[in-house]
Amino acid sequence: MRLLTSFLLFTFLAAPQSGPIVSVTGGQIRGRALTNGAVFKGIPFAAPPEGELRWKPPMPVKPWQGVRDAGQYGATCAQIDAGWNRTAAAGGKEDCLFLNVWSPEWPSQSKKAVMLWIHGGGNMGGSALGSGGIEPPFDGERMGSHGVVVVTIQYRLGLLGFFAHPDLTAESAHNASGNYGLLDQIAALQWVKQNIARFGGDPGNVTVFGQSAGGQDTGLLLSSPLSKGLIQHAIEESGTVMMGGELTAPRSKLEQAGIQLAAKLNAPATGQIKFLRTLSAADILKASPPYAQRGALRPEPNIDGYAIVKLPAEVFREHGELPVPLIIGNNGRERTLAGGAEALKKAIGEVYGDKAGLAAKLYGVDGPNPDTYAPHGDGNSQWETDRMFRCGSVVIANWHSAQFPTWEYEFTRAPEAQGALHSWELQYVFGNLMRDASKPADRRLSDQVLEYWTNFAKTGNPNGSALPNWPKHDPRKTAYIDFGAEGPVAREALRQEACTLFEQNLPMPK
């Protein structure tokens, strides 16, 4: 304890004595001045979820004395090392519930729209820092310069964020377990509502935007009763509540997985949770399945009856989600199924059964491929992109737009040989372009994407006078915009036949 106290004292004493100071929940923080505006990093929005707080809903932040330095990012969340996230995994801790805020002017002269970012990583990896694999840095300064306040958050991951167990359900006041990472996101939104005005943000105009698992979680938040009043607009990038054509699992399935995972960690027959809370985070993560492995033991969100009370895909189909404007879309060649034509034929048969013949024609298995748009790649790329990301976005766009304002996109600008892979658009969205996107046309497109995204955050409509018109989506015209080699181009009916078949094949309640 003495060592910890000395460390905290050193942190406060060593912090720069100049910089903007703000009072937030928990105490005062000192950020850093930017050329335009200010940034505050590593702000705790909940108590460290460790020890007895492991696998419990986020608790109120612990107050601190003096002025806390907010010039550096907080620790990333504990996670398995999947290669692409090696840096985040190396520094991962359970004490990781931090967020970061960029304000475009300081002191702020007016209330500004707020954009809250949820990072991707399969709900098993990643961080608010970005810079993992193909990810750019999630630094919000360039986005903020378009006149919005940017917030990036962290949330518990993998077995520490999405572990369900009957004993956890029994101890819960809500008879729920497993969605701790999702509850962290809701706690961050509540923090924003309570504090963001002090940074120049408008707590009544918050856009949640996320990619991959962050897009999936954005959809889950839109279907959760706990999000009411916290979200005014939403953007889902390459992620929906039906990732890979799979639907959100019931709590019972995740509870049974929890029992098996506890056994892998040699937990006793009784008092399993008490035992597991004595283990280190590193020991807990040893029981995790690999990042890329699907299956019964994978930690994931579940229908717990509290954060998620009904099958989210059904909520969207019945128009019961939050009635907010939505941007939703995908990249042109997110992933490619390895193994050539034989692997494709086998995968189609496994997924589509008696509809496999029709699907095989749509993907050119035994003849010419009807989709000759080069950015979509071959049949194997079209299949994996449709199944994992694109068709889920198309279906959600159709359902949501039947009642609420919706804009659909596809991002296709990329080196032609590789296509626009999963996460490729992120560098354009944040304006932090990387080496392979260094041409003037890339900067121009990034500026346009930033303008669309921030216009949407301000008004609920991405369009502006200097931008090519982005037509609103509806289930009849199915309009979308293609962010491609020629800049933004309006099109219609993105992979319509393939995605209609995808929708028909969803294991939805009748």
KEROMAR-790114 format. One record per residue (C-alpha): residue in three letters; x, y, z. Coordinates in nm, 2 decimals. Layout:
[rec ALA; [X; Y; Z]],
...
This chain:
[rec MET; [0.00; 0.00; 0.00]],
[rec ARG; [0.28; 0.24; 0.09]],
[rec LEU; [0.45; 0.17; -0.25]],
[rec LEU; [0.12; 0.24; -0.43]],
[rec THR; [0.06; 0.56; -0.24]],
[rec SER; [0.42; 0.68; -0.32]],
[rec PHE; [0.36; 0.59; -0.69]],
[rec LEU; [0.03; 0.79; -0.71]],
[rec LEU; [0.20; 1.08; -0.52]],
[rec PHE; [0.48; 1.08; -0.77]],
[rec THR; [0.23; 1.07; -1.06]],
[rec PHE; [0.06; 1.38; -0.94]],
[rec LEU; [0.38; 1.57; -0.85]],
[rec ALA; [0.55; 1.47; -1.18]],
[rec ALA; [0.25; 1.59; -1.39]],
[rec PRO; [0.31; 1.92; -1.58]],
[rec GLN; [0.20; 2.22; -1.38]],
[rec SER; [0.04; 2.39; -1.69]],
[rec GLY; [-0.24; 2.27; -1.90]],
[rec PRO; [-0.62; 2.29; -1.90]],
[rec ILE; [-0.79; 2.17; -1.57]],
[rec VAL; [-1.14; 2.02; -1.56]],
[rec SER; [-1.35; 1.89; -1.28]],
[rec VAL; [-1.51; 1.55; -1.36]],
[rec THR; [-1.67; 1.27; -1.17]],
[rec GLY; [-1.40; 1.17; -0.92]],
[rec GLY; [-1.19; 1.49; -0.91]],
[rec GLN; [-0.99; 1.73; -1.11]],
[rec ILE; [-0.78; 1.64; -1.42]],
[rec ARG; [-0.51; 1.83; -1.61]],
[rec GLY; [-0.50; 1.77; -1.99]],
[rec ARG; [-0.27; 1.90; -2.26]],
[rec ALA; [-0.32; 2.21; -2.48]],
[rec LEU; [-0.32; 2.15; -2.86]],
[rec THR; [-0.27; 2.39; -3.14]],
[rec ASN; [-0.64; 2.40; -3.15]],
[rec GLY; [-0.82; 2.28; -2.85]],
[rec ALA; [-0.71; 2.03; -2.58]],
[rec VAL; [-0.69; 1.66; -2.51]],
[rec PHE; [-0.75; 1.47; -2.19]],
[rec LYS; [-0.63; 1.11; -2.18]],
[rec GLY; [-0.66; 0.82; -1.93]],
[rec ILE; [-0.97; 0.95; -1.75]],
[rec PRO; [-1.12; 0.68; -1.53]],
[rec PHE; [-1.50; 0.64; -1.58]],
[rec ALA; [-1.55; 0.34; -1.34]],
[rec ALA; [-1.37; 0.17; -1.06]],
[rec PRO; [-1.10; -0.08; -1.15]],
[rec PRO; [-1.30; -0.41; -1.22]],
[rec GLU; [-1.05; -0.64; -1.03]],
[rec GLY; [-1.06; -0.85; -0.72]],
[rec GLU; [-1.41; -0.87; -0.59]],
[rec LEU; [-1.53; -0.64; -0.87]],
[rec ARG; [-1.42; -0.89; -1.14]],
[rec TRP; [-1.73; -1.00; -1.33]],
[rec LYS; [-1.95; -0.74; -1.18]],
[rec PRO; [-2.12; -0.44; -1.34]],
[rec PRO; [-1.89; -0.13; -1.35]],
[rec MET; [-1.89; 0.05; -1.02]],
[rec PRO; [-1.86; 0.43; -0.96]],
[rec VAL; [-1.52; 0.57; -1.01]],
[rec LYS; [-1.30; 0.61; -0.70]],
[rec PRO; [-1.24; 0.98; -0.61]],
[rec TRP; [-0.89; 1.11; -0.60]],
[rec GLN; [-0.72; 1.40; -0.42]],
[rec GLY; [-0.54; 1.68; -0.60]],
[rec VAL; [-0.51; 1.72; -0.98]],
[rec ARG; [-0.48; 1.40; -1.17]],
[rec ASP; [-0.26; 1.41; -1.48]],
[rec ALA; [-0.45; 1.33; -1.79]],
[rec GLY; [-0.17; 1.36; -2.05]],
[rec GLN; [-0.11; 0.99; -2.12]],
[rec TYR; [-0.33; 0.70; -2.22]],
[rec GLY; [-0.44; 0.46; -1.95]],
[rec ALA; [-0.35; 0.09; -1.96]],
[rec THR; [-0.51; -0.12; -2.22]],
[rec CYS; [-0.76; -0.39; -2.11]],
[rec ALA; [-0.62; -0.74; -2.04]],
[rec GLN; [-0.65; -0.96; -2.35]],
[rec ILE; [-0.50; -1.26; -2.52]],
[rec ASP; [-0.22; -1.21; -2.78]],
[rec ALA; [-0.36; -1.27; -3.13]],
[rec GLY; [-0.06; -1.12; -3.31]],
[rec TRP; [-0.24; -0.81; -3.45]],
[rec ASN; [-0.30; -0.68; -3.10]],
[rec ARG; [0.04; -0.77; -2.95]],
[rec THR; [0.11; -0.41; -2.83]],
[rec ALA; [-0.22; -0.39; -2.66]],
[rec ALA; [-0.19; -0.74; -2.51]],
[rec ALA; [0.16; -0.67; -2.37]],
[rec GLY; [0.04; -0.37; -2.16]],
[rec GLY; [-0.31; -0.51; -2.08]],
[rec LYS; [-0.44; -0.48; -1.72]],
[rec GLU; [-0.78; -0.53; -1.55]],
[rec ASP; [-0.76; -0.17; -1.43]],
[rec CYS; [-0.84; -0.03; -1.78]],
[rec LEU; [-1.17; 0.15; -1.77]],
[rec PHE; [-1.04; 0.47; -1.91]],
[rec LEU; [-1.16; 0.71; -2.18]],
[rec ASN; [-1.00; 1.00; -2.37]],
[rec VAL; [-1.15; 1.33; -2.48]],
[rec TRP; [-1.04; 1.57; -2.76]],
[rec SER; [-1.20; 1.92; -2.76]],
[rec PRO; [-1.15; 2.13; -3.08]],
[rec GLU; [-1.13; 2.46; -2.89]],
[rec TRP; [-1.03; 2.56; -2.54]],
[rec PRO; [-1.20; 2.72; -2.37]],
[rec SER; [-1.50; 2.61; -2.56]],
[rec GLN; [-1.72; 2.88; -2.69]],
[rec SER; [-2.03; 2.67; -2.78]],
[rec LYS; [-2.18; 2.33; -2.73]],
[rec LYS; [-2.06; 2.07; -2.99]],
[rec ALA; [-2.17; 1.74; -3.11]],
[rec VAL; [-2.00; 1.44; -2.94]],
[rec MET; [-1.87; 1.13; -3.11]],
[rec LEU; [-1.79; 0.83; -2.89]],
[rec TRP; [-1.57; 0.56; -3.05]],
[rec ILE; [-1.60; 0.19; -2.96]],
[rec HIS; [-1.29; 0.00; -3.09]],
[rec GLY; [-1.31; -0.34; -3.26]],
[rec GLY; [-1.13; -0.67; -3.20]],
[rec GLY; [-1.39; -0.94; -3.17]],
[rec ASN; [-1.47; -0.83; -2.82]],
[rec MET; [-1.15; -1.01; -2.73]],
[rec GLY; [-0.88; -0.76; -2.82]],
[rec GLY; [-0.79; -0.40; -2.92]],
[rec SER; [-0.79; -0.07; -2.73]],
[rec ALA; [-0.88; 0.30; -2.75]],
[rec LEU; [-0.52; 0.36; -2.87]],
[rec GLY; [-0.56; 0.18; -3.21]],
[rec SER; [-0.23; 0.11; -3.40]],
[rec GLY; [-0.30; -0.26; -3.40]],
[rec GLY; [-0.22; -0.43; -3.73]],
[rec ILE; [-0.41; -0.25; -4.00]],
[rec GLU; [-0.56; -0.01; -3.75]],
[rec PRO; [-0.44; 0.35; -3.75]],
[rec PRO; [-0.40; 0.54; -3.42]],
[rec PHE; [-0.74; 0.63; -3.28]],
[rec ASP; [-0.61; 0.99; -3.21]],
[rec GLY; [-0.92; 1.21; -3.24]],
[rec GLU; [-0.75; 1.55; -3.31]],
[rec ARG; [-0.81; 1.56; -3.68]],
[rec MET; [-1.17; 1.44; -3.65]],
[rec GLY; [-1.22; 1.70; -3.37]],
[rec SER; [-1.09; 1.98; -3.60]],
[rec HIS; [-1.42; 1.94; -3.79]],
[rec GLY; [-1.60; 2.09; -3.49]],
[rec VAL; [-1.69; 1.79; -3.27]],
[rec VAL; [-1.58; 1.66; -2.94]],
[rec VAL; [-1.43; 1.31; -2.98]],
[rec VAL; [-1.43; 1.04; -2.70]],
[rec THR; [-1.26; 0.70; -2.73]],
[rec ILE; [-1.33; 0.44; -2.47]],
[rec GLN; [-1.21; 0.10; -2.34]],
[rec TYR; [-1.42; -0.19; -2.21]],
[rec ARG; [-1.35; -0.53; -2.06]],
[rec LEU; [-1.26; -0.80; -2.32]],
[rec GLY; [-1.27; -1.17; -2.37]],
[rec LEU; [-1.31; -1.39; -2.06]],
[rec LEU; [-1.29; -1.08; -1.84]],
[rec GLY; [-1.56; -0.89; -2.02]],
[rec PHE; [-1.80; -1.16; -2.16]],
[rec PHE; [-1.78; -1.45; -1.92]],
[rec ALA; [-2.11; -1.59; -1.80]],
[rec HIS; [-2.17; -1.85; -1.53]],
[rec PRO; [-2.47; -1.97; -1.33]],
[rec ASP; [-2.31; -1.85; -1.00]],
[rec LEU; [-2.26; -1.50; -1.15]],
[rec THR; [-2.62; -1.50; -1.26]],
[rec ALA; [-2.73; -1.60; -0.91]],
[rec GLU; [-2.53; -1.33; -0.74]],
[rec SER; [-2.65; -1.06; -0.98]],
[rec ALA; [-2.93; -0.82; -0.87]],
[rec HIS; [-3.05; -0.84; -1.23]],
[rec ASN; [-3.03; -1.22; -1.27]],
[rec ALA; [-2.78; -1.17; -1.55]],
[rec SER; [-2.42; -1.24; -1.63]],
[rec GLY; [-2.17; -1.21; -1.91]],
[rec ASN; [-2.22; -0.87; -2.07]],
[rec TYR; [-1.97; -0.68; -1.85]],
[rec GLY; [-1.79; -0.52; -2.15]],
[rec LEU; [-2.13; -0.40; -2.28]],
[rec LEU; [-2.21; -0.26; -1.94]],
[rec ASP; [-1.88; -0.08; -1.94]],
[rec GLN; [-1.98; 0.09; -2.27]],
[rec ILE; [-2.31; 0.20; -2.11]],
[rec ALA; [-2.12; 0.34; -1.81]],
[rec ALA; [-1.90; 0.54; -2.04]],
[rec LEU; [-2.21; 0.68; -2.21]],
[rec GLN; [-2.35; 0.78; -1.87]],
[rec TRP; [-2.01; 0.94; -1.78]],
[rec VAL; [-2.04; 1.14; -2.11]],
[rec LYS; [-2.39; 1.25; -2.02]],
[rec GLN; [-2.28; 1.37; -1.68]],
[rec ASN; [-1.94; 1.53; -1.77]],
[rec ILE; [-1.90; 1.61; -2.14]],
[rec ALA; [-2.05; 1.96; -2.12]],
[rec ARG; [-1.73; 2.06; -1.92]],
[rec PHE; [-1.53; 1.98; -2.24]],
[rec GLY; [-1.76; 2.18; -2.47]],
[rec GLY; [-1.97; 1.88; -2.57]],
[rec ASP; [-2.35; 1.86; -2.59]],
[rec PRO; [-2.47; 1.57; -2.37]],
[rec GLY; [-2.79; 1.58; -2.57]],
[rec ASN; [-2.62; 1.51; -2.91]],
[rec VAL; [-2.41; 1.20; -2.88]],
[rec THR; [-2.31; 0.98; -3.18]],
[rec VAL; [-2.18; 0.63; -3.10]],
[rec PHE; [-1.96; 0.49; -3.38]],
[rec GLY; [-1.77; 0.16; -3.38]],
[rec GLN; [-1.61; -0.08; -3.61]],
[rec SER; [-1.62; -0.47; -3.63]],
[rec ALA; [-1.70; -0.58; -3.28]],
[rec GLY; [-1.74; -0.21; -3.20]],
[rec GLY; [-2.00; -0.19; -3.48]],
[rec GLN; [-2.17; -0.51; -3.34]],
[rec ASP; [-2.17; -0.35; -2.99]],
[rec THR; [-2.32; -0.03; -3.14]],
[rec GLY; [-2.61; -0.24; -3.27]],
[rec LEU; [-2.65; -0.41; -2.93]],
[rec LEU; [-2.66; -0.07; -2.76]],
[rec LEU; [-2.93; 0.04; -3.00]],
[rec SER; [-3.13; -0.27; -2.90]],
[rec SER; [-3.07; -0.23; -2.52]],
[rec PRO; [-3.32; -0.06; -2.29]],
[rec LEU; [-3.03; 0.07; -2.09]],
[rec SER; [-2.92; 0.30; -2.37]],
[rec LYS; [-3.24; 0.51; -2.38]],
[rec GLY; [-3.16; 0.88; -2.37]],
[rec LEU; [-2.78; 0.82; -2.41]],
[rec ILE; [-2.75; 0.80; -2.79]],
[rec GLN; [-2.89; 1.03; -3.06]],
[rec HIS; [-2.71; 0.90; -3.37]],
[rec ALA; [-2.51; 0.58; -3.46]],
[rec ILE; [-2.26; 0.46; -3.71]],
[rec GLU; [-2.19; 0.09; -3.76]],
[rec GLU; [-1.87; 0.01; -3.96]],
[rec SER; [-1.82; -0.35; -4.07]],
[rec GLY; [-2.02; -0.49; -3.77]],
[rec THR; [-2.38; -0.57; -3.69]],
[rec VAL; [-2.58; -0.78; -3.45]],
[rec MET; [-2.57; -1.07; -3.70]],
[rec MET; [-2.19; -1.10; -3.75]],
[rec GLY; [-2.11; -1.39; -3.97]],
[rec GLY; [-2.48; -1.48; -4.01]],
[rec GLU; [-2.49; -1.58; -3.64]],
[rec LEU; [-2.74; -1.44; -3.39]],
[rec THR; [-2.68; -1.33; -3.03]],
[rec ALA; [-2.67; -1.64; -2.81]],
[rec PRO; [-2.89; -1.70; -2.51]],
[rec ARG; [-2.75; -1.66; -2.16]],
[rec SER; [-2.78; -2.03; -2.09]],
[rec LYS; [-2.54; -2.12; -2.37]],
[rec LEU; [-2.27; -1.88; -2.23]],
[rec GLU; [-2.33; -2.01; -1.88]],
[rec GLN; [-2.26; -2.36; -1.99]],
[rec ALA; [-1.95; -2.24; -2.16]],
[rec GLY; [-1.85; -2.07; -1.83]],
[rec ILE; [-1.88; -2.40; -1.64]],
[rec GLN; [-1.65; -2.57; -1.89]],
[rec LEU; [-1.40; -2.28; -1.88]],
[rec ALA; [-1.40; -2.29; -1.50]],
[rec ALA; [-1.31; -2.66; -1.52]],
[rec LYS; [-1.02; -2.58; -1.75]],
[rec LEU; [-0.89; -2.35; -1.48]],
[rec ASN; [-0.92; -2.63; -1.22]],
[rec ALA; [-1.20; -2.46; -1.02]],
[rec PRO; [-1.36; -2.67; -0.75]],
[rec ALA; [-1.71; -2.81; -0.79]],
[rec THR; [-1.86; -2.55; -0.55]],
[rec GLY; [-1.75; -2.19; -0.51]],
[rec GLN; [-1.61; -2.16; -0.86]],
[rec ILE; [-1.64; -1.79; -0.89]],
[rec LYS; [-1.48; -1.72; -0.55]],
[rec PHE; [-1.19; -1.94; -0.67]],
[rec LEU; [-1.16; -1.78; -1.01]],
[rec ARG; [-1.15; -1.43; -0.85]],
[rec THR; [-0.83; -1.53; -0.67]],
[rec LEU; [-0.65; -1.60; -1.00]],
[rec SER; [-0.46; -1.34; -1.19]],
[rec ALA; [-0.59; -1.20; -1.52]],
[rec ALA; [-0.31; -1.38; -1.70]],
[rec ASP; [-0.42; -1.71; -1.56]],
[rec ILE; [-0.79; -1.65; -1.65]],
[rec LEU; [-0.69; -1.57; -2.01]],
[rec LYS; [-0.50; -1.90; -2.04]],
[rec ALA; [-0.85; -2.07; -2.06]],
[rec SER; [-0.95; -1.85; -2.36]],
[rec PRO; [-1.00; -2.01; -2.70]],
[rec PRO; [-0.79; -1.86; -2.98]],
[rec TYR; [-0.90; -1.52; -3.12]],
[rec ALA; [-1.00; -1.66; -3.46]],
[rec GLN; [-1.18; -1.97; -3.32]],
[rec ARG; [-1.56; -1.97; -3.33]],
[rec GLY; [-1.75; -2.21; -3.11]],
[rec ALA; [-1.93; -2.28; -2.79]],
[rec LEU; [-1.65; -2.16; -2.56]],
[rec ARG; [-1.59; -1.82; -2.73]],
[rec PRO; [-1.68; -1.53; -2.49]],
[rec GLU; [-1.94; -1.31; -2.65]],
[rec PRO; [-2.24; -1.10; -2.58]],
[rec ASN; [-2.56; -1.29; -2.47]],
[rec ILE; [-2.93; -1.23; -2.42]],
[rec ASP; [-2.90; -1.18; -2.04]],
[rec GLY; [-3.24; -1.03; -1.97]],
[rec TYR; [-3.09; -0.71; -1.85]],
[rec ALA; [-2.85; -0.53; -2.09]],
[rec ILE; [-3.00; -0.74; -2.38]],
[rec VAL; [-3.36; -0.85; -2.32]],
[rec LYS; [-3.45; -0.99; -2.66]],
[rec LEU; [-3.28; -1.12; -2.97]],
[rec PRO; [-3.12; -0.80; -3.11]],
[rec ALA; [-3.18; -0.90; -3.47]],
[rec GLU; [-3.55; -0.95; -3.40]],
[rec VAL; [-3.56; -0.61; -3.22]],
[rec PHE; [-3.43; -0.45; -3.55]],
[rec ARG; [-3.66; -0.65; -3.77]],
[rec GLU; [-3.96; -0.53; -3.56]],
[rec HIS; [-3.83; -0.17; -3.54]],
[rec GLY; [-3.79; -0.18; -3.16]],
[rec GLU; [-3.44; -0.04; -3.16]],
[rec LEU; [-3.36; 0.32; -3.06]],
[rec PRO; [-3.53; 0.55; -3.32]],
[rec VAL; [-3.21; 0.73; -3.42]],
[rec PRO; [-3.05; 0.81; -3.76]],
[rec LEU; [-2.80; 0.55; -3.86]],
[rec ILE; [-2.50; 0.52; -4.10]],
[rec ILE; [-2.41; 0.16; -4.17]],
[rec GLY; [-2.17; -0.01; -4.41]],
[rec ASN; [-1.88; -0.23; -4.49]],
[rec ASN; [-1.55; -0.26; -4.69]],
[rec GLY; [-1.54; -0.40; -5.04]],
[rec ARG; [-1.32; -0.70; -4.97]],
[rec GLU; [-1.32; -0.75; -4.59]],
[rec ARG; [-1.19; -1.11; -4.59]],
[rec THR; [-1.12; -1.39; -4.83]],
[rec LEU; [-1.20; -1.76; -4.78]],
[rec ALA; [-0.88; -1.96; -4.83]],
[rec GLY; [-0.87; -2.28; -5.02]],
[rec GLY; [-1.00; -2.19; -5.36]],
[rec ALA; [-1.31; -2.32; -5.54]],
[rec GLU; [-1.34; -2.65; -5.34]],
[rec ALA; [-1.34; -2.47; -5.01]],
[rec LEU; [-1.60; -2.22; -5.14]],
[rec LYS; [-1.82; -2.50; -5.26]],
[rec LYS; [-1.80; -2.68; -4.93]],
[rec ALA; [-1.87; -2.36; -4.72]],
[rec ILE; [-2.17; -2.28; -4.93]],
[rec GLY; [-2.31; -2.63; -4.88]],
[rec GLU; [-2.26; -2.62; -4.51]],
[rec VAL; [-2.43; -2.28; -4.47]],
[rec TYR; [-2.71; -2.30; -4.73]],
[rec GLY; [-2.81; -2.67; -4.74]],
[rec ASP; [-3.09; -2.71; -4.99]],
[rec LYS; [-3.03; -2.35; -5.12]],
[rec ALA; [-2.67; -2.43; -5.20]],
[rec GLY; [-2.73; -2.46; -5.57]],
[rec LEU; [-2.87; -2.10; -5.59]],
[rec ALA; [-2.58; -1.97; -5.38]],
[rec ALA; [-2.32; -2.15; -5.59]],
[rec LYS; [-2.45; -1.96; -5.90]],
[rec LEU; [-2.43; -1.63; -5.71]],
[rec TYR; [-2.06; -1.69; -5.63]],
[rec GLY; [-1.96; -1.84; -5.96]],
[rec VAL; [-1.87; -2.18; -5.83]],
[rec ASP; [-1.96; -2.37; -6.14]],
[rec GLY; [-1.96; -2.09; -6.40]],
[rec PRO; [-1.91; -1.72; -6.45]],
[rec ASN; [-1.94; -1.50; -6.14]],
[rec PRO; [-2.22; -1.25; -6.19]],
[rec ASP; [-2.04; -0.99; -5.98]],
[rec THR; [-1.76; -0.85; -6.19]],
[rec TYR; [-1.70; -0.54; -5.99]],
[rec ALA; [-1.32; -0.55; -5.94]],
[rec PRO; [-1.31; -0.41; -5.58]],
[rec HIS; [-1.52; -0.71; -5.47]],
[rec GLY; [-1.26; -0.96; -5.57]],
[rec ASP; [-1.34; -1.32; -5.67]],
[rec GLY; [-1.61; -1.55; -5.54]],
[rec ASN; [-1.41; -1.65; -5.23]],
[rec SER; [-1.38; -1.28; -5.13]],
[rec GLN; [-1.74; -1.21; -5.21]],
[rec TRP; [-1.85; -1.50; -5.00]],
[rec GLU; [-1.65; -1.42; -4.69]],
[rec THR; [-1.73; -1.05; -4.70]],
[rec ASP; [-2.10; -1.11; -4.76]],
[rec ARG; [-2.13; -1.37; -4.48]],
[rec MET; [-1.92; -1.20; -4.22]],
[rec PHE; [-2.00; -0.83; -4.27]],
[rec ARG; [-2.17; -0.70; -4.59]],
[rec CYS; [-2.50; -0.87; -4.59]],
[rec GLY; [-2.56; -0.81; -4.22]],
[rec SER; [-2.52; -0.44; -4.30]],
[rec VAL; [-2.75; -0.46; -4.60]],
[rec VAL; [-3.02; -0.64; -4.40]],
[rec ILE; [-3.00; -0.40; -4.10]],
[rec ALA; [-3.00; -0.10; -4.34]],
[rec ASN; [-3.32; -0.23; -4.50]],
[rec TRP; [-3.49; -0.30; -4.16]],
[rec HIS; [-3.39; 0.03; -3.99]],
[rec SER; [-3.46; 0.25; -4.29]],
[rec ALA; [-3.82; 0.13; -4.30]],
[rec GLN; [-3.89; 0.35; -4.00]],
[rec PHE; [-3.58; 0.57; -3.93]],
[rec PRO; [-3.33; 0.77; -4.14]],
[rec THR; [-3.05; 0.55; -4.27]],
[rec TRP; [-2.75; 0.60; -4.49]],
[rec GLU; [-2.56; 0.29; -4.63]],
[rec TYR; [-2.20; 0.29; -4.76]],
[rec GLU; [-1.93; 0.06; -4.90]],
[rec PHE; [-1.57; 0.15; -4.88]],
[rec THR; [-1.37; 0.03; -5.18]],
[rec ARG; [-1.07; 0.26; -5.24]],
[rec ALA; [-0.76; 0.06; -5.17]],
[rec PRO; [-0.46; -0.09; -5.36]],
[rec GLU; [-0.62; -0.30; -5.63]],
[rec ALA; [-0.43; -0.62; -5.55]],
[rec GLN; [-0.55; -0.64; -5.19]],
[rec GLY; [-0.88; -0.45; -5.20]],
[rec ALA; [-1.03; -0.27; -4.90]],
[rec LEU; [-0.97; -0.52; -4.63]],
[rec HIS; [-1.13; -0.54; -4.29]],
[rec SER; [-1.04; -0.22; -4.09]],
[rec TRP; [-0.90; -0.05; -4.40]],
[rec GLU; [-1.15; 0.24; -4.38]],
[rec LEU; [-1.05; 0.34; -4.03]],
[rec GLN; [-0.75; 0.55; -4.13]],
[rec TYR; [-0.98; 0.76; -4.36]],
[rec VAL; [-1.24; 0.79; -4.08]],
[rec PHE; [-0.99; 0.92; -3.83]],
[rec GLY; [-0.78; 1.11; -4.09]],
[rec ASN; [-0.47; 0.93; -3.97]],
[rec LEU; [-0.35; 0.79; -4.31]],
[rec MET; [-0.09; 0.52; -4.32]],
[rec ARG; [0.18; 0.44; -4.57]],
[rec ASP; [-0.03; 0.26; -4.83]],
[rec ALA; [-0.28; 0.55; -4.85]],
[rec SER; [-0.05; 0.83; -4.91]],
[rec LYS; [-0.17; 0.98; -5.24]],
[rec PRO; [-0.34; 1.32; -5.27]],
[rec ALA; [-0.66; 1.14; -5.36]],
[rec ASP; [-0.65; 0.95; -5.03]],
[rec ARG; [-0.63; 1.27; -4.83]],
[rec ARG; [-0.91; 1.42; -5.03]],
[rec LEU; [-1.13; 1.11; -4.97]],
[rec SER; [-1.04; 1.11; -4.60]],
[rec ASP; [-1.14; 1.47; -4.57]],
[rec GLN; [-1.47; 1.39; -4.74]],
[rec VAL; [-1.54; 1.09; -4.51]],
[rec LEU; [-1.46; 1.30; -4.21]],
[rec GLU; [-1.70; 1.57; -4.33]],
[rec TYR; [-1.98; 1.31; -4.38]],
[rec TRP; [-1.92; 1.15; -4.04]],
[rec THR; [-1.91; 1.48; -3.85]],
[rec ASN; [-2.20; 1.64; -4.04]],
[rec PHE; [-2.40; 1.33; -3.94]],
[rec ALA; [-2.29; 1.38; -3.57]],
[rec LYS; [-2.40; 1.74; -3.58]],
[rec THR; [-2.73; 1.71; -3.76]],
[rec GLY; [-2.83; 1.35; -3.81]],
[rec ASN; [-2.76; 1.39; -4.19]],
[rec PRO; [-2.42; 1.33; -4.35]],
[rec ASN; [-2.47; 1.56; -4.64]],
[rec GLY; [-2.33; 1.91; -4.68]],
[rec SER; [-2.32; 2.17; -4.96]],
[rec ALA; [-1.97; 2.09; -5.08]],
[rec LEU; [-2.00; 1.71; -5.08]],
[rec PRO; [-2.14; 1.47; -5.34]],
[rec ASN; [-2.50; 1.39; -5.24]],
[rec TRP; [-2.53; 1.07; -5.03]],
[rec PRO; [-2.89; 0.95; -5.10]],
[rec LYS; [-3.09; 0.82; -4.81]],
[rec HIS; [-3.14; 0.44; -4.80]],
[rec ASP; [-3.48; 0.28; -4.81]],
[rec PRO; [-3.59; -0.08; -4.86]],
[rec ARG; [-3.71; -0.01; -5.22]],
[rec LYS; [-3.43; 0.19; -5.38]],
[rec THR; [-3.16; 0.05; -5.15]],
[rec ALA; [-2.93; 0.34; -5.23]],
[rec TYR; [-2.58; 0.36; -5.09]],
[rec ILE; [-2.26; 0.55; -5.15]],
[rec ASP; [-1.94; 0.39; -5.27]],
[rec PHE; [-1.62; 0.55; -5.13]],
[rec GLY; [-1.41; 0.43; -5.42]],
[rec ALA; [-1.13; 0.51; -5.65]],
[rec GLU; [-1.33; 0.80; -5.81]],
[rec GLY; [-1.44; 0.94; -5.47]],
[rec PRO; [-1.79; 0.91; -5.33]],
[rec VAL; [-2.03; 0.77; -5.60]],
[rec ALA; [-2.40; 0.70; -5.53]],
[rec ARG; [-2.52; 0.35; -5.63]],
[rec GLU; [-2.81; 0.11; -5.56]],
[rec ALA; [-2.88; -0.25; -5.47]],
[rec LEU; [-2.55; -0.36; -5.31]],
[rec ARG; [-2.51; -0.74; -5.36]],
[rec GLN; [-2.89; -0.76; -5.35]],
[rec GLU; [-2.95; -1.12; -5.46]],
[rec ALA; [-2.68; -1.26; -5.23]],
[rec CYS; [-2.80; -1.06; -4.94]],
[rec THR; [-3.16; -1.15; -4.99]],
[rec LEU; [-3.06; -1.51; -4.97]],
[rec PHE; [-2.85; -1.44; -4.66]],
[rec GLU; [-3.16; -1.28; -4.49]],
[rec GLN; [-3.38; -1.58; -4.59]],
[rec ASN; [-3.13; -1.81; -4.43]],
[rec LEU; [-3.10; -1.64; -4.10]],
[rec PRO; [-3.22; -1.86; -3.81]],
[rec MET; [-3.48; -1.60; -3.70]],
[rec PRO; [-3.80; -1.67; -3.51]],
[rec LYS; [-4.09; -1.69; -3.75]],
